[in-house]
Structure formats: C-alpha cells, structure tokens
Amino acid sequence: MSRICHIVSNVQVLDAQPSMSDPSEVSVKCRFIIYRNRVETETDFLVGKREELLRKTKQGWKIARRKIVLDQNVLLAKNLTFFF
C-alpha cells in the first residue's frame, strides 16, 4: 500500500463570480508537492501547479474543473494511482 503526502501552498484567488463579497464560482491556483513511498524502495516526488474552478452548491463547495501542470518533463513513477 502506498503512503502519500500532499503539500499545497501559494493558494491564490484569481477571480470570483458574481462578486467577491458573495461568490458562487471562484477560480484559484496553487502549487503542490506529492511524495509517495511504496513497497521497500519506490519513492516518487511530483511537483507542479493546479488551476481550479470551485462552484458553490447546496452541499458546499465542489470542484467543477481542475487542470494539473507537472514541472517534470519525464515521469519516473511506474503509475499514477492517486488524486492530485
């Protein structure tokens, strides 16, 4: 079983609709680091940014759209079996 740690930072609100005082949709961006360790010797670091559109619903805030941009050119991880 994998052991995963998510670190999220530099969260910025880009836009809020219809207004900042009572928004129903908010565009945000942030940076992340994901550390994963599995079995005895497999260790992976994934670094990048996320751009998201959050939408207010009766159940609370939900992610309406998410874009992931990784900083790595080559992924050395054998698989991506986790959420960003």
Steps between C-alpha positions, in 0.01 A plus 500: 500500500630847410566766760426843353551855626348803322646846565304794355626860511480840330121486472375804307146608414501611137135593450165478677158510333258673535681704770778464757256565788265211408660279234335196341810408295864559588808445281810409700854380435758340727829309502537144629750232592394138523725247672422131459678200649400145419648157565854515633687714250258692272486873571341764276484880513258685273515880491275739311207735504122467505241733353147444625148632465306459823119520490271562797217244532241420765738232633797742517787588268571248221780479243347572159828490305863417579808537282828339609834619358803297611847657515673175401566428132534127564299306759704231670199370695381157383136607531274784613246331727417802718315829477673833457 
